[in-house]
Amino acid sequence: MAGMRVPGVLILLAWAPLALAAVSDCVCDPADSESLAARQCSLTREALARPAPPPVFFLRDI
């Protein structure tokens, strides 16, 4: 029984940081171009500039 708990605990520990990563104070509003001018909205600007069909895209961090 303990052998089955270990993978479950490892999965829980792997996903735990994502619970803290929720962004609730995001000020990036796609309808307001002034809010997108902020540096923290650069990824939102990049996502809006790309075509809609690919649901995932990759960017190089500079």
N, C-alpha and C positions, 0 to 999 in steps of 0.2 A: 504494500500500500504506500509506503514511504517513497518507493521508486517512482510512483506516478505523481507524487506531489512536487518533486524536484523540477520537472519541466514546467509545471504550472506556475511555480514560484518564479522561475527564471523568466517566463513570458511576462508575468506581472511586473517584475522588476524592469524588464526591457521597455514596457509601455508606460510605466509610471511617470517618467519625465514629460511625456506628452500631455499629461493631465495638467501640468503646470504651464504649458506653453500656450494656453488659450489667450488669444488677443481680444480683449474686450474694450480697450480704449483706442481703437484704431480710428484715426481721423481722416483716412483716405476715402473720399466720396467721389466715385467716378462721374457723378453728375456735376460736380463743382471742380472746375479746372484749377482754381486757386489752392484747394486742399491737396491736389496732386503735385503741386510744385514742391512740397516738402521732401526732404531727402529720404525719410522713412517710407515714402510712397513710391519710390523708384521701381520696385518690383511690380506694383500695381500698374504703373504707367507702362512698363514693358509688357505685361500681360494683355493690357488693352490694345497695344499696338500690334499684337500678333493676330493672325486669323483664328477664328473660333474652332474649326474642326479638330486640331490636335489638342486633346485635353491636358497634356503634359508637355512642358518644354524645359530645356536645360540651358542655363546661362553660366558663363565663366565668371567667377568672382574675381573682381580686380581690386 
